């Protein structure tokens, strides 16, 4: 058979493309909701952080998870909470934000290494172990649920919620995002920057900025390759 396998490959490509667009659309919609309900989003993120910390404590006390890894995870979520100081604004050069990015990768690596080395047999007798001795090995569903809730949930929610500082419209208290704390707010400056303010956008989430940047890059690349004209193809 020659044609049917080609159809199968084309179906996989189309399915992957539709799935990617669906995920991007969902993230874009979530970012829109966060922009409209920032107070509720901040409260939700705070409660999520406290809930994950409580789950880590329970896992360490009841299920005997490694205390060292649990402390690293709890400390990481405490660092994540530091990004809520100026919610939903974040500076990409903020040490707390950069440290949070590092801790996300570190947490994933440490817990992945932990679950990759399962515990030994539960029986300590001097006999040949069999498959019934390994009663403490978590299933794939349990491991995936742990990673989704205790490792990825809060960083992913913050990635959807936070807005890059360079996409923030200058306003009262926005010196943290723009870095113009020493600039005076005189009438002449306000009148002179009136046209610039109209061109700038309000706070835009990191997800929206990433999706818009990707579409813009696709549009510019297509124009450069001659796939479409600039006046007809817009993203």
Protein Blocks (a to p, Z undefined) as FASTA:
>chain_A
ZZlmmmmmmmmmmmmmmmmmmmmmmmmmmmmmmmmmmmlmmmmmmmmmmmmmmmmmmmmm
mnopafklmmmmmmmmmmmmmmmmmocbdcfkbmklmmmmmmmmmmmmmmmmmmmmccdd
fbfcdcdddfklmmmbccfklmmmmmmmmmmmmmmmmmmmpccfklcccdehilmmnopm
mbccbfklmmmmmmmmmmpccdddfklmmmmmmmmmmmmmmmmnopacfklmcZZ
